[in-house]
Amino acid sequence: MNVDLDCRGLLCPLPVIKLAKTLPTVAVGDTVTVLADDPAAATDIPAWCRMRSQELVSAGEDQYVVRRVS
């Protein structure tokens, strides 16, 4: 299952905060697609995934797909 999270128009750290609140609501192995047009998201979302040991499946064109690992 995939959950879409539209964070366009929000400035960081809000997209990361929304991701952090949403990811625990999906099952392990499922994904959250974050739409974020703040340029800082290109750094912040991958960094959050590394710090939280979650998988960044893809990143590009204001779209980030994160798989819940644990």
Buried (B, 14 or more C-beta within 10 A) or exposed (E): EEBEBEBEEBEBBBBBEBBEEBBEEBEEEBBBBBBBBBEEBBEBBBEBBEEBEBEBEEBEEBBBBBBBEE
